[in-house]
């Protein structure tokens, strides 16, 4: 899988921050805190929805969810860029780890944590 789109996004975010002299505020701690805040705003969009409603948001809800997803992604990409983390490689490694912890033949159709089976 190509990391070019992610690298381009990281560069655009770097440029955006530099143009505004915001890099001074973008410490890993601050970016992680901003990421958590945006994840909370994303969660708030679903907070009082039923399971069914969460699967089919109306156009206005979907627009807000989309914007919050973008905020989460942008802060995550910026944080990873600051710490020189290859997000694509890290994600693949995490999937590999989860495949070992959650073998399909043991967990198919179950939502238990790997320590519970």
Secondary structure, 3 states (H helix, E strand, C coil): CCCHHHHHHHHHHHHHHHHCCCHHHCCHHHHHHHHHHHHHHHHHHHCCCCHHHHHCCCHHHHHHHHHHHHHHHHHHHHHHHHCCCCHHHHHHHHHHHHHHHCCHHHHCCCCCCHHHC
